[in-house]
Amino acid sequence: MQPRITSLDQATAIRPFGIDMKIMLGAEHTGGTFSAIVADVAPGEGPPPHLHQDREEYFYVLDGTYSLTVDGVESTIGPNTLVFVPRGTVHTFTNIASTPGRLLEWTIPGSNGDYFQAVDKMQAEGGFDPEKFAAINKQFSTEFVG
């Protein structure tokens, strides 16, 4: 590992699930210990309920207002809010503002950057494929529920 400084302009741009993301630090930069992503979330966007079996996930709201559900508890959150989601915990969020939002998301260990890159690659190489998506989710210990 080497020290690293990454600006938003230098980050790896991807678009999994139609969400604009920038990988600020990936597992390849941190020996797998950490990944950090900035996501631009359009109004009405957000993932369906899901969980990760192998990593903790954190969200820091930079811009926007979100409806967030973690472990069945609903909240409305906005800028300067930090969210911690332990592994194995079902969570979802939706940008409920009429304007785009921005989140800083990170995981420990750092496999979310690799997960989103795999989804982005699948979509770029022929669109959404349910079988390939299931294999990616299995590889990265991610389960969609509900």
N, CA, C and O of each residue as an XYZ file, in Angstrom:
584
protein
N       0.846     -1.187      0.000
C       0.000      0.000      0.000
C       0.883      1.239      0.000
O       1.994      1.248      0.531
N       0.349      2.272     -0.611
C       1.035      3.553     -0.674
C       0.067      4.647     -0.237
O      -1.139      4.516     -0.448
N       0.571      5.722      0.368
C      -0.311      6.851      0.652
C      -0.973      7.311     -0.641
O      -0.398      7.181     -1.721
N      -2.172      7.843     -0.528
C      -2.907      8.223     -1.737
C      -3.796      9.420     -1.444
O      -4.457      9.479     -0.407
N      -3.805     10.358     -2.352
C      -4.729     11.495     -2.320
C      -5.503     11.451     -3.628
O      -4.902     11.420     -4.702
N      -6.825     11.450     -3.550
C      -7.653     11.367     -4.750
C      -8.694     12.472     -4.722
O      -9.459     12.590     -3.764
N      -8.723     13.287     -5.778
C      -9.785     14.280     -5.908
C     -10.948     13.634     -6.662
O     -10.784     12.578     -7.273
N     -12.104     14.259     -6.619
C     -13.272     13.747     -7.335
C     -12.982     13.613     -8.826
O     -13.453     12.673     -9.466
N     -12.210     14.545     -9.383
C     -11.863     14.503    -10.806
C     -10.961     13.321    -11.156
O     -10.969     12.852    -12.294
N     -10.187     12.839    -10.189
C      -9.265     11.732    -10.426
C      -9.890     10.370    -10.134
O      -9.330      9.343    -10.519
N     -11.029     10.344     -9.465
C     -11.651      9.091     -9.045
C     -12.182      8.311    -10.249
O     -12.481      8.889    -11.294
N     -12.293      7.025    -10.092
C     -12.828      6.149    -11.135
C     -14.337      6.319    -11.217
O     -15.051      6.076    -10.244
N     -14.823      6.740    -12.389
C     -16.262      6.969    -12.590
C     -16.923      5.678    -13.070
O     -16.446      5.035    -14.006
N     -18.024      5.309    -12.419
C     -18.826      4.160    -12.819
C     -20.297      4.541    -12.702
O     -20.633      5.580    -12.134
N     -21.185      3.681    -13.251
C     -22.614      3.982    -13.226
C     -23.440      2.713    -12.979
O     -24.320      2.395    -13.779
N     -23.176      1.988    -11.894
C     -23.986      0.801    -11.615
C     -25.404      1.203    -11.212
O     -25.608      2.209    -10.533
N     -26.366      0.413    -11.637
C     -27.778      0.666    -11.315
C     -28.244      2.043    -11.787
O     -29.264      2.542    -11.310
N     -27.513      2.666    -12.720
C     -27.877      3.988    -13.203
C     -27.521      5.119    -12.264
O     -27.957      6.251    -12.472
N     -26.729      4.835    -11.222
C     -26.320      5.847    -10.247
C     -24.879      6.252    -10.551
O     -23.995      5.400    -10.646
N     -24.647      7.552    -10.704
C     -23.293      8.050    -10.944
C     -22.473      7.926     -9.669
O     -22.831      8.477     -8.628
N     -21.363      7.192     -9.768
C     -20.485      6.978     -8.620
C     -19.049      7.271     -9.003
O     -18.651      7.136    -10.160
N     -18.282      7.676     -8.005
C     -16.843      7.870     -8.155
C     -16.164      7.070     -7.044
O     -16.422      7.281     -5.859
N     -15.299      6.156     -7.449
C     -14.548      5.379     -6.456
C     -13.334      6.202     -6.054
O     -12.393      6.371     -6.829
N     -13.371      6.706     -4.837
C     -12.277      7.534     -4.331
C     -11.092      6.666     -3.900
O      -9.938      6.975     -4.198
N     -11.395      5.590     -3.203
C     -10.397      4.596     -2.790
C     -11.036      3.230     -2.931
O     -12.133      2.996     -2.424
N     -10.354      2.333     -3.615
C     -10.845      0.975     -3.744
C     -10.023      0.023     -2.903
O      -8.995      0.395     -2.339
N     -10.488     -1.205     -2.828
C      -9.777     -2.232     -2.065
C      -8.338     -2.389     -2.550
O      -7.441     -2.703     -1.767
N      -8.123     -2.166     -3.859
C      -6.782     -2.300     -4.411
C      -5.824     -1.249     -3.855
O      -4.609     -1.442     -3.904
N      -6.344     -0.149     -3.332
C      -5.501      0.906     -2.763
C      -5.243      0.716     -1.275
O      -4.306      1.295     -0.725
N      -6.076     -0.098     -0.619
C      -6.032     -0.187      0.844
C      -5.761     -1.599      1.354
O      -5.977     -1.891      2.530
N      -5.289     -2.465      0.473
C      -5.059     -3.846      0.886
C      -6.354     -4.559      1.255
O      -6.351     -5.517      2.027
N      -7.460     -4.079      0.694
C      -8.762     -4.693      0.944
C      -9.455     -4.237      2.211
O     -10.552     -4.706      2.515
N      -8.840     -3.332      2.956
C      -9.386     -2.963      4.261
C     -10.512     -1.941      4.212
O     -11.281     -1.829      5.166
N     -10.625     -1.182      3.099
C     -11.514     -0.025      3.089
C     -11.803      0.359      1.652
O     -10.931      0.232      0.793
N     -13.013      0.828      1.374
C     -13.312      1.481      0.094
C     -14.170      2.699      0.376
O     -14.945      2.712      1.332
N     -14.035      3.719     -0.452
C     -14.814      4.952     -0.298
C     -15.340      5.376     -1.659
O     -14.600      5.408     -2.642
N     -16.620      5.699     -1.704
C     -17.305      6.035     -2.943
C     -18.148      7.280     -2.719
O     -18.764      7.430     -1.663
N     -18.183      8.172     -3.698
C     -19.122      9.291     -3.698
C     -20.201      8.941     -4.719
O     -19.902      8.644     -5.875
N     -21.456      8.981     -4.279
C     -22.589      8.650     -5.149
C     -23.486      9.865     -5.307
O     -23.876     10.491     -4.321
N     -23.811     10.196     -6.552
C     -24.788     11.242     -6.857
C     -26.130     10.551     -7.047
O     -26.302      9.742     -7.959
N     -27.069     10.878     -6.184
C     -28.344     10.160     -6.124
C     -29.466     11.086     -6.586
O     -29.775     12.078     -5.926
N     -30.068     10.755     -7.717
C     -31.157     11.564     -8.277
C     -32.417     11.423     -7.426
O     -32.559     10.446     -6.690
N     -33.325     12.381     -7.519
C     -34.592     12.266     -6.789
C     -35.280     10.934     -7.110
O     -35.383     10.538     -8.271
N     -35.740     10.262     -6.069
C     -36.432      8.985     -6.221
C     -35.520      7.785     -6.318
O     -36.000      6.652     -6.290
N     -34.200      7.995     -6.431
C     -33.262      6.882     -6.539
C     -32.881      6.340     -5.176
O     -32.982      7.021     -4.155
N     -32.445      5.105     -5.194
C     -31.928      4.435     -4.016
C     -32.074      2.937     -4.195
O     -32.871      2.488     -5.019
N     -31.322      2.163     -3.439
C     -31.357      0.713     -3.595
C     -32.566      0.095     -2.901
O     -33.083      0.652     -1.933
N     -33.017     -1.060     -3.396
C     -34.045     -1.795     -2.655
C     -33.438     -2.364     -1.369
O     -32.217     -2.356     -1.214
N     -34.264     -2.853     -0.453
C     -33.732     -3.422      0.786
C     -32.720     -4.537      0.494
O     -32.960     -5.426     -0.324
N     -31.590     -4.457      1.189
C     -30.531     -5.441      1.005
C     -29.645     -5.485      2.238
O     -29.784     -4.674      3.153
N     -28.722     -6.458      2.245
C     -27.755     -6.568      3.335
C     -26.449     -7.099      2.777
O     -26.395     -7.677      1.692
N     -25.400     -6.886      3.553
C     -24.063     -7.395      3.230
C     -23.642     -8.294      4.385
O     -23.675     -7.877      5.543
N     -23.249     -9.521      4.077
C     -22.863    -10.464      5.125
C     -21.414    -10.304      5.576
O     -21.036    -10.813      6.631
N     -20.598     -9.601      4.784
C     -19.159     -9.609      5.039
C     -18.548     -8.240      5.323
O     -17.326     -8.127      5.422
N     -19.365     -7.204      5.454
C     -18.782     -5.880      5.651
C     -19.752     -4.920      6.338
O     -20.971     -5.040      6.220
N     -19.165     -3.965      7.059
C     -19.926     -2.857      7.618
C     -19.964     -1.761      6.565
O     -19.031     -1.589      5.782
N     -21.089     -1.013      6.570
C     -21.249      0.062      5.594
C     -21.593      1.355      6.336
O     -22.323      1.356      7.327
N     -21.048      2.436      5.827
C     -21.252      3.756      6.408
C     -21.704      4.703      5.302
O     -21.257      4.599      4.160
N     -22.592      5.623      5.653
C     -23.034      6.665      4.733
C     -22.899      7.998      5.432
O     -23.264      8.130      6.601
N     -22.380      8.986      4.730
C     -22.354     10.354      5.223
C     -23.065     11.206      4.180
O     -22.652     11.244      3.021
N     -24.126     11.885      4.583
C     -24.915     12.674      3.646
C     -24.215     14.012      3.403
O     -24.043     14.818      4.317
N     -23.822     14.223      2.157
C     -23.226     15.491      1.755
C     -24.300     16.476      1.301
O     -24.266     17.651      1.664
N     -25.262     15.983      0.495
C     -26.368     16.805     -0.012
C     -27.606     15.936     -0.138
O     -27.513     14.736     -0.400
N     -28.761     16.548      0.050
C     -30.022     15.854     -0.186
C     -30.734     15.459      1.095
O     -30.216     15.606      2.202
N     -31.940     14.952      0.899
C     -32.759     14.436      1.997
C     -33.188     13.034      1.614
O     -33.636     12.797      0.492
N     -33.050     12.111      2.545
C     -33.280     10.703      2.262
C     -34.239     10.095      3.270
O     -34.225     10.427      4.455
N     -35.067      9.199      2.767
C     -35.807      8.291      3.623
C     -34.904      7.071      3.779
O     -34.505      6.459      2.789
N     -34.588      6.724      5.005
C     -33.650      5.651      5.304
C     -34.330      4.638      6.214
O     -34.983      5.009      7.189
N     -34.178      3.376      5.897
C     -34.648      2.311      6.785
C     -33.475      1.390      7.077
O     -32.866      0.841      6.159
N     -33.160      1.221      8.354
C     -32.099      0.326      8.795
C     -32.687     -0.575      9.869
O     -33.157     -0.105     10.905
N     -32.653     -1.889      9.605
C     -33.159     -2.879     10.554
C     -34.606     -2.580     10.950
O     -34.988     -2.742     12.109
N     -35.406     -2.142      9.973
C     -36.828     -1.885     10.200
C     -37.160     -0.528     10.784
O     -38.338     -0.209     10.942
N     -36.165      0.281     11.111
C     -36.395      1.596     11.697
C     -36.263      2.656     10.603
O     -35.209      2.790      9.982
N     -37.349      3.412     10.374
C     -37.347      4.451      9.350
C     -36.919      5.793      9.929
O     -37.268      6.145     11.056
N     -36.153      6.533      9.131
C     -35.704      7.870      9.514
C     -35.681      8.747      8.277
O     -35.611      8.253      7.151
N     -35.740     10.040      8.493
C     -35.477     11.007      7.442
C     -34.165     11.677      7.815
O     -34.013     12.193      8.922
N     -33.214     11.664      6.880
C     -31.886     12.200      7.170
C     -31.489     13.212      6.107
O     -31.975     13.175      4.976
N     -30.603     14.110      6.491
C     -30.131     15.135      5.580
C     -28.658     15.390      5.748
O     -27.956     14.598      6.377
N     -28.174     16.497      5.190
C     -26.742     16.802      5.215
C     -26.150     16.733      6.618
O     -26.790     17.064      7.616
N     -24.908     16.290      6.644
C     -24.113     16.180      7.868
C     -24.621     15.099      8.809
O     -24.442     15.184     10.024
N     -25.260     14.076      8.234
C     -25.717     12.923      9.001
C     -24.859     11.718      8.636
O     -24.595     11.463      7.460
N     -24.428     10.983      9.652
C     -23.635      9.773      9.472
C     -24.478      8.569      9.856
O     -25.153      8.575     10.886
N     -24.436      7.529      9.017
C     -25.197      6.303      9.250
C     -24.222      5.133      9.288
O     -23.345      5.025      8.430
N     -24.371      4.264     10.273
C     -23.580      3.037     10.390
C     -24.518      1.847     10.222
O     -25.540      1.760     10.903
N     -24.173      0.930      9.317
C     -24.973     -0.265      9.076
C     -24.085     -1.489      9.309
O     -23.222     -1.785      8.483
N     -24.284     -2.208     10.427
C     -23.479     -3.404     10.679
C     -23.762     -4.495      9.645
O     -24.849     -4.554      9.070
N     -22.778     -5.348      9.420
C     -22.980     -6.458      8.486
C     -24.197     -7.272      8.906
O     -24.491     -7.415     10.093
N     -24.902     -7.806      7.900
C     -26.079     -8.618      8.166
C     -27.338     -7.835      8.452
O     -28.366     -8.431      8.774
N     -27.295     -6.506      8.345
C     -28.433     -5.645      8.665
C     -29.114     -5.173      7.382
O     -28.464     -4.607      6.504
N     -30.414     -5.403      7.274
C     -31.165     -4.962      6.099
C     -31.278     -3.439      6.129
O     -31.586     -2.845      7.162
N     -31.024     -2.818      4.972
C     -31.094     -1.362      4.884
C     -31.484     -0.939      3.470
O     -31.286     -1.678      2.505
N     -32.040      0.263      3.371
C     -32.421      0.868      2.096
C     -32.524      2.373      2.296
O     -32.705      2.846      3.418
N     -32.409      3.116      1.215
C     -32.630      4.559      1.277
C     -33.150      5.044     -0.061
O     -32.947      4.404     -1.092
N     -33.821      6.180     -0.032
C     -34.329      6.833     -1.235
C     -34.140      8.328     -1.083
O     -34.428      8.885     -0.024
N     -33.659      8.985     -2.129
C     -33.566     10.442     -2.137
C     -34.991     10.974     -2.279
O     -35.612     10.808     -3.329
N     -35.508     11.610     -1.236
C     -36.884     12.116     -1.248
C     -36.947     13.611     -1.567
O     -38.026     14.203     -1.564
N     -35.798     14.215     -1.842
C     -35.770     15.632     -2.218
C     -36.117     15.768     -3.700
O     -36.097     14.787     -4.443
N     -36.426     16.966     -4.112
C     -36.711     17.227     -5.530
C     -35.438     17.578     -6.303
O     -35.488     17.877     -7.496
N     -34.309     17.538     -5.613
C     -33.018     17.855     -6.226
C     -32.055     16.683     -6.006
O     -32.259     15.873     -5.102
N     -31.012     16.594     -6.829
C     -30.041     15.514     -6.643
C     -29.367     15.597     -5.277
O     -29.192     16.676     -4.711
N     -28.998     14.434     -4.770
C     -28.274     14.351     -3.510
C     -26.907     13.741     -3.735
O     -26.598     13.246     -4.819
N     -26.101     13.786     -2.705
C     -24.758     13.203     -2.790
C     -24.421     12.555     -1.456
O     -24.618     13.135     -0.388
N     -23.906     11.329     -1.550
C     -23.505     10.571     -0.371
C     -22.039     10.179     -0.477
O     -21.541      9.899     -1.567
N     -21.357     10.161      0.651
C     -20.066      9.500      0.765
C     -20.362      8.164      1.430
O     -20.909      8.114      2.532
N     -19.996      7.088      0.752
C     -20.266      5.739      1.254
C     -18.940      5.019      1.390
O     -18.082      5.123      0.513
N     -18.762      4.275      2.500
C     -17.568      3.461      2.618
C     -17.892      2.158      3.313
O     -18.877      2.043      4.043
N     -17.028      1.167      3.065
C     -17.190     -0.140      3.695
C     -15.868     -0.594      4.287
O     -14.785     -0.258      3.809
N     -16.011     -1.375      5.352
C     -14.878     -2.032      5.999
C     -15.288     -3.486      6.208
O     -16.266     -3.736      6.914
N     -14.582     -4.456      5.625
C     -13.545     -4.313      4.623
C     -14.072     -3.670      3.345
O     -15.268     -3.423      3.197
N     -13.151     -3.410      2.436
C     -13.431     -2.521      1.320
C     -13.891     -3.147      0.028
O     -13.342     -2.832     -1.028
N     -14.874     -4.018      0.065
C     -15.271     -4.704     -1.169
C     -16.378     -4.008     -1.961
O     -16.685     -4.454     -3.066
N     -16.992     -2.939     -1.453
C     -18.090     -2.319     -2.206
C     -17.629     -1.693     -3.521
O     -18.373     -1.713     -4.501
N     -16.433     -1.144     -3.562
C     -15.931     -0.614     -4.825
C     -15.858     -1.705     -5.882
O     -16.262     -1.497     -7.027
N     -15.343     -2.871     -5.498
C     -15.264     -4.005     -6.425
C     -16.655     -4.490     -6.815
O     -16.886     -4.841     -7.972
N     -17.585     -4.513     -5.862
C     -18.956     -4.939     -6.150
C     -19.585     -4.019     -7.206
O     -20.118     -4.490     -8.211
N     -19.518     -2.714     -6.969
C     -20.130     -1.782     -7.913
C     -19.432     -1.814     -9.277
O     -20.089     -1.644    -10.304
N     -18.121     -2.027     -9.304
C     -17.424     -2.157    -10.584
C     -17.890     -3.400    -11.337
O     -18.041     -3.357    -12.558
N     -18.118     -4.497    -10.634
C     -18.602     -5.724    -11.280
C     -19.994     -5.513    -11.869
O     -20.270     -5.971    -12.978
N     -20.877     -4.824    -11.138
C     -22.220     -4.535    -11.650
C     -22.127     -3.608    -12.862
O     -22.809     -3.826    -13.864
N     -21.292     -2.585    -12.775
C     -21.109     -1.652    -13.886
C     -20.605     -2.385    -15.135
O     -21.093     -2.148    -16.240
N     -19.634     -3.268    -14.950
C     -19.073     -4.033    -16.066
C     -20.143     -4.930    -16.695
O     -20.244     -5.004    -17.920
N     -20.941     -5.610    -15.867
C     -22.010     -6.461    -16.382
C     -22.956     -5.648    -17.265
O     -23.315     -6.073    -18.363
N     -23.350     -4.489    -16.779
C     -24.283     -3.656    -17.536
C     -23.654     -3.150    -18.839
O     -24.325     -3.087    -19.869
N     -22.380     -2.794    -18.793
C     -21.692     -2.278    -19.989
C     -21.492     -3.361    -21.041
O     -21.394     -3.064    -22.232
N     -21.430     -4.612    -20.605
C     -21.160     -5.723    -21.525
C     -22.428     -6.438    -21.966
O     -22.369     -7.621    -22.302
N     -23.547     -5.777    -21.978
C     -24.749     -6.424    -22.484
C     -25.993     -6.155    -21.669
O     -27.030     -6.773    -21.909
N     -25.916     -5.257    -20.723
C     -27.099     -4.916    -19.939
C     -27.273     -5.806    -18.727
O     -26.433     -6.650    -18.415
N     -28.375     -5.592    -18.065
C     -28.652     -6.326    -16.827
C     -28.963     -7.779    -17.153
O     -29.829     -8.061    -17.981
N     -28.266     -8.693    -16.512
C     -28.462    -10.126    -16.688
C     -28.724    -10.728    -15.302
O     -27.821    -10.752    -14.466
N     -29.954    -11.217    -15.044
C     -30.291    -11.728    -13.711
C     -29.347    -12.824    -13.209
O     -29.027    -12.862    -12.021
N     -28.903    -13.709    -14.090
C     -27.995    -14.785    -13.658
C     -26.630    -14.237    -13.278
O     -26.065    -14.629    -12.258
N     -26.098    -13.334    -14.091
C     -24.808    -12.721    -13.759
C     -24.917    -11.883    -12.492
O     -24.008    -11.868    -11.662
N     -26.043    -11.185    -12.354
C     -26.245    -10.361    -11.159
C     -26.294    -11.238     -9.910
O     -25.710    -10.882     -8.887
N     -26.976    -12.371     -9.978
C     -27.030    -13.295     -8.840
C     -25.627    -13.792     -8.481
O     -25.295    -13.925     -7.303
N     -24.805    -14.067     -9.499
C     -23.435    -14.526     -9.246
C     -22.594    -13.419     -8.597
O     -21.793    -13.685     -7.701
N     -22.783    -12.181     -9.056
C     -22.060    -11.052     -8.450
C     -22.475    -10.896     -6.996
O     -21.624    -10.726     -6.123
N     -23.774    -10.952     -6.729
C     -24.250    -10.823     -5.347
C     -23.691    -11.930     -4.461
O     -23.311    -11.677     -3.317
N     -23.638    -13.153     -4.980
C     -23.084    -14.265     -4.202
C     -21.600    -14.029     -3.926
O     -21.135    -14.214     -2.801
N     -20.857    -13.617     -4.965
C     -19.425    -13.369     -4.817
C     -19.141    -12.314     -3.753
O     -18.163    -12.421     -3.012
N     -20.005    -11.286     -3.678
C     -19.759    -10.172     -2.759
C     -20.669    -10.199     -1.535
O     -20.846     -9.176     -0.873
N     -21.247    -11.362     -1.227
C     -22.036    -11.556     -0.004
C     -23.100    -10.478      0.187
O     -23.278     -9.946      1.283
N     -23.806    -10.165     -0.908
C     -24.873     -9.170     -0.882
C     -26.188     -9.862     -1.204
O     -26.276    -10.628     -2.163
N     -27.213     -9.587     -0.397
C     -28.531    -10.201     -0.594
C     -29.589     -9.111     -0.656
O     -29.643     -8.230      0.202
N     -30.433     -9.182     -1.687
C     -31.591     -8.301     -1.768
C     -32.773     -9.035     -1.165
O     -32.979    -10.218     -1.433
N     -33.550     -8.332     -0.349
C     -34.649     -8.967      0.393
C     -35.947     -8.211      0.129
O     -35.941     -7.048     -0.275
N     -37.053     -8.903      0.367
C     -38.345     -8.243      0.288
C     -39.010     -8.245     -1.025
O     -40.107     -7.704     -1.163
